[in-house]
Amino acid sequence: MKIIISNSAIKSIKICSLLVGSLFLQEAYGSPLVACYGYMMHSCPEPVDKIIPDPQRRFAWSQSEKVVGSKNMYHLFAGDVFLSSENNIQKLPVGQSVSSVEYKLDNKKLGISDYLKNQNVAGLLVIKNGKIVLEHYGDSVNETTLWTSRSVAKSIVSVLIGAAIKDHAIESVDTLITKYIPELEGTAWEGVTLHQLMQHTSGIKWSEDLSDPNSDLSKMIVCETTKDPYSCILSLVSGLARNPGVKPGERWSYNTGGAWLVGLVLERATGMTIAKYLEKKVWQPAGMERDGVWYALKPGKVDMGGYGFNATLRDWGRFGLLVANNGVLSNGEHVLPGDWIKRSTDWTKADGSVKPWAPKGQHGYQWWYMGFAPGDEASYAPTSSFNSDESFWAYGIFGQAIAINPKENLIMVQWSTWEHAEGPDVLYSEQGVFFNSLIQALH
């Protein structure tokens, strides 16, 4: 028997489904959710920009376009929402404002206003002992803005891997990634562990050069414009070759393709998208204030593990607080294994990771070490401060950063629109000396 359903009936079914879904979401998340650029959220980020630059040329945006584009990225591409809980919001009281921060760059004495200008800062947040001591928003950016993270998202995925291990969804970091992604069996990725994948020591060839249209990262970005970006990226990454003679764990080389696989391991192991697992394990339990969006390759099924996290400045800061507190919530619950952050910041000494400014290595489980080479004291200061060697960083291109120093209970979040995706090196050095000057001023 053939059943024919009219268009009006289909429309009624969709409306009923939406109403039922809205009622469920209201019961689960508090107040009714509203439609925001195709998403259902507690409230819409503001302000709304009427003219938005072409996202396909986002790595060639002008300075003003970068500001507009970075705060609208979440709705320029498909995404998955991670909702906050209105019944559990971690307060961020305002403490005594830091009045003066002095540092030296290229033998010049500078202060906060110089830093904001040099770094093209769109948002800056400093939290000391759980209190806001410095908060700055540039033009057209405010406390509801969802700013795109770039590769800062890699560090967030790293934390979620720790949560999945505590949940026993992932056996250990020594597990082969082919257990979760069997499509990689018989490829150059065979024999790579999750530990090596997160430390970027897989030994797989990968070019991260955005200025080269033929680089692997450029090809990955082109995949985003196809009808099936997930399949395109999976084909690209699974088809990569191994560096000749390099075994897994021997050489460090930054690899966003590998970072994407870290996110895919997380999703396969937990049965959830990155956004949904973030919502469940971090966003709601840790008391984030506003909803966020994670860039999705297949909405509701596969998110982008290498980048694509979008959230407010203060919620970036709340995430930093959770990490600084070793993954322990305000109610005493442990989100992470007790030694996870220590393990995450045990810098790899694989070939390529050790530098004059990073004698113990520069990279861990998708977290970075920021150091200074001997002799830098002549041009930069302070290159060290109280417990400054305990600091670690989440980095994203164009100057996005979260700096964390657990011993000083200090967090710095930065949104920037640097002229170039990476560097020059002096901009990274300036971030380091400025954070050390904050440690010194607030110790």
N, C-alpha and C positions, 0 to 999 in steps of 0.2 A: 504493500500500500504506500503510495507516495503522499507525503505530507507537505502541503504548500503553506508557507507563512508569509503573510503580506508585509510590505515595507513598513506600514504603520504599526504592525504587531512587533516587528523587529525593533523599531524605534522605542516602543513602549517597554520592551524587555530591557533595552540598554538603559533607559531612564530608571527603571526599577532596580537594575543592578547597581547603578550609580548611587541611588538613594540608600540601598542596603549597605553598600560599601561605605558610604559616608557615615551611616549610623554606627557601623562597626568601628570605623576610625575614631569617631567622636567618643565612643565608649572606651577605646583603648588609649587615646592620647589627650583626652580633656576636651577643650572647646572645639567647636566644629572647624573643619579644615576648609580652606578656600582655594579656588583655582588660581594658580600663579604660573603663567607662561606654560601651561600644559601639565603642571605639577599640582598635587594637592598638598597644601602646607598650612601651618597655623596662621601665618601672615606673610604678605609679599614683601620681599626686599625692596628698599627704596634707595635713591630715586630711580625712576624709570627713564632710560635714555631713549629718545626718539630716533636718533641717528646712530647706528652702530657700524663700526668698520667691518669690512669683509673678513670673516674668520679664516678663509682659505689663505689669506696672505698675512696671517697674524704675526709671523716672525719678521715681517717687514713694516709693521705698524710704526707710525710716527709716535713721538712722546705722548701727545694728547690722546691718540688713538689707543695706546697701550693702557691708559687709565680706564677709558670707557670700555674697551674690550675685556680687560681683566676682571671687571666687576659685572660683566654681562655674559661671561663665558658659559656659565651654568645653564643658560637657556639658548645658547647658540648651537649646542649639540645635544643629543639625547642624553638623559641622565636618570639616575635613581635617587630618590629622596631618602635621607636618613632623618627621622623625626626626633625632636626633643620631647621631653615630658614636662608639661606645665606644672606637674605636682612635685617635681624634684629639680630645682634650679640652684646650682651652686652660686652663692653670692660672692661677688668680688668687691669688697669694700674699698673705698679710696683711702689710701694711707697718706702720710706726709709726702708731698711732692718733692721729687729730687730737684733741687734748686740749681745745682751747677755740676756739669760733667766736663772735665777738661782732658784732652788727649793731644798727642803729637803725631802729625802725619807729614812726611817729607820735611821734617824739621820745622813745621809750622804749628803753633799752638791753636787748637780749635775747640769748639763747644757744640752744644746740641743743635743750634741753628745751622752751623756749618755742616753737621752730619746730615741733617734733613735735606739740605740742598745738594750736597755731593752725591748722596745716594738716591736722589730722586724719590724720596720716601712718600708713599701714598698713605701708609698707616704704620704707626709704631706704638707698641705696647710693652711696658716694663712692669713686671709683677715681683714684688719682694715680700716674702713671708705671707703669701696669699693676698696681698693688698696691691692695688694699682698705684704706682708711684709716678708713672709717666704714661700719657695716652695722647696720641696725636693723629688727626685725620687730615688728609689733604683735601683739595677742592673736589667737590661732588662725591666724596666718600664719607660714609658715616657708620654708626654702630649697627646698622641693619645690612650693610653691604656684604654680599657673598663674593669674596675675592678668590680667584683661582690660585691653586697652590704650586702648580708645576710639580717638580720632583719632590717637594716636601711630602707629597702623598706616599712616596716610597717608605719613609720613616713611619708613617701611620700604619701602612700595611705590615711593616715589621712588628709593630706592637700587637696587631691583630693575630699574627702568626703565634706570638707568645701566648695570647689568650686561647687560641685553638689548641696549643699543646697542653695548657692547663686543663682545658675541657676534654682532653684525650681524643680530640678529633684528628689531631696529627700526632703520630707516635713519637717522633723526635726529629731534631734537625739533621740527624745522620741518615734519615730515610731517603732513598733514591726518589727523585722527582717523578720518575716513570711510574711509580706506584699510583700517583694521582693523575698523571697525564700519560696514559699508555700510548697515545698517538706519537710520543717521542721515542718509543722503542725503535731501535735500528737507526737512529739519527745520531748526530754528533753530541747530543745532550745525554745519551745513554751513559750511565756511570756517574752522573752529577748528583750530589746530595743537596738537600735544601740548605744546609749550612753553606756550601760553596756558592749556591745560587744567590743567597742573601748577601754574602760577602763580595760578590762579583768576581769570584775566582773560578768560574766555570771553565775558562780556557777557550771559550767560543769566540770566533772572530765577530767583531761588531764595530761599526763606525758610528760615532755619536755626533759627527760634524753637521750642524744645521745649515752651514753655508754651502755644503756640497749637496746638490740635488740628487746625487747618486748614492749618498750615504744610507746606511741601514735605517737610521732614525728618520731621515727624509722620506724613505720608502714607507715606513710605518705610518707617517703622517698622511701620505697619499692614500694609504689604505682606508683612512677614516672617511674619505670622500666616496668610497665605493658603496654599492648596494648592500654588501655583506662584509663590513669591516672586520668582524671577528674571524671569519674564514680567511680573509686576506692576510691578516696579521699572523694567524696560526701558520699559514703556509710560508710566510716570510721567515718567521722565527724558526720553525722546524726545519727549514731548508738551509740554515746556516752551517758553516763548516768550522772545524776545530783548527786553532792555530797549530801549525805543524810541530810535532814533538812536545806539545804542552799538555800535560795531564791535568785533570781537575784538581784545583787547590794550589797549583804551582805559581800562577801568575794572576795579579790583580788587574782588571780592566773594566772600567765603568760600562754597564751594558743595560740600557733601558728595555731591550728585548727580554733579557733575563729577569728584570724586575717585573715585567708583565707576567711572566710565568710564575713568579712568587704569588701574585694576586690570584692567578688561575689555580694554583695549588690550594690556596686558602678557600676558594669557592668550591672546588671539587671536594675538599675534605669536610667542610662544614655544611654543604648543601645550601648555602646562602650566597647572595651577592655580597661584594665587599661592603656596599652601603648598608644592607640589612644586618650583617654581622657587626659592623661598626655601631649601628643603632642599638643593637641588643647588648653588646659587651661594654661599650664605652659611652656612647652619646647620651643615652638615658640614665644609666647607673651613675655616671660621673656628673650629671646635672648640667648639661649644656643648655644654653638659654634659647637658642634659635635652631630652626631646621637648616640642614645643608643639603647639597646635591653632589653626587659623584658621577662623573662622566661614564656613560655606559656604551658598550659595543653592541650589546643585545639587552635592551631595557628589561629589568626583572630577571635576567639570566646571567649576563657576563658584564662586569665593570672593568675599567682600565686600571690595572695594577701599577703601572709606571707613573701615572699622573692623573689629575682630574678631580681632586678633592676641592670643594668650594664651601667656605664657611665664613663666619664673622670673625673680626679681629679678636674679640674677647673669647670666643669659643676656641680659636687657635690657642689662646693663652691658657684656657682651662685644660686643653689637651696637654700642654706643656707641664702644667701642675700635676696632672695624673702621672706623667712619666717621671717627673722629679720626685714624686712620692712613691716611686717603685711600683706603680700600678695598684696602690692601696686606696680604696674609696673612703669617703668621709665616715661611713658606717663600719669601717674596719675590714670590709670584704676585700679579698685579693683577686684582682682581675688577671694578674700575670703570675707565672712561677716566681718564687722569691728572688732568684738570681738572674732573671731575664734581662733586666737593664744592664747589669754588670756584664753579662755574656754579650749583649748587643753592642757594647762599647769596648770589647776586647779586640783591639785593632789588629787586623790581619797584617802579617809581615811577609806575605807573598810578594814575589818579585813585582816591582812597580808601585807597591803601596808605601814603602819606607822612603821618606824624603828628608832633606836637611831640616825642614820645619816640622817633620813628623817622624822622629827617629823610632817610634814604636809602631808606626803605621798610621794611615790616614782614614781607614774605612772599616766599619764593623758590619752589623746587621742593618745596613742601609741607614746608618748614622755616620756622621763625619767628625773627625778631629780637626781643630783649627789651632795651628801652632805657628811659631816664627823661627826662621833660621838664625843661627848664631850671627851676631852682628847687626841684626835688624833694630836693635835698641838704639842705634845711632840715628835712625830716621823715624822710627815708630815708638810710641810709648803710651800707656804701659803695655809691654809685650807679655808681662806676667803680673799677677796680682794674687790676692789671698785665694788659695785653692783653685786658681785659674786653670790648672792642668786637669781639673775634674770636669770642665765644661765639654759639652758635645753639641752637635748641630744637625738640624735637618735643613737641607738646602734645595732651592729650586732656581731655575734660570731667571735672569733679569732681577736678581737680588732678593727673592723670597727666602725667608729664614725663620727658624725657631732655634734660639740658643738656650741651653738649659745647664744650670749649675746646681745640682742637688745639694751639695754641701753648703752653699750660700743661700739656698732656697730662692734662687733668682731665675726668672724667665724673661726672655726678650723675644718679641714677635715683630717681624718686619715685612711690610709689603713695599715693593719698589718697582720702578720701571726704568731699569738701566738702559742705556742706549744699545748695548750689545747683550746677547743672551748670556754670555759668560765673560766676566771680567771687564776691564783689565784687572790684573792681579791686585793692584792697589785698592780696588773696591772691596775685595775680600779681606785684605789686611786692615782696612779701615773698620770693617765690621768687627774684626777680632779685637782691635785696640779699643774700640768704643765699648764693647761688652766688658772688657777687662777694666776700663775706667769706671763702668757702672758697678762692677764688683768692688772696686776700691772705694768708690764714693758711698756705697750703701753697706759696707762691711760693718 
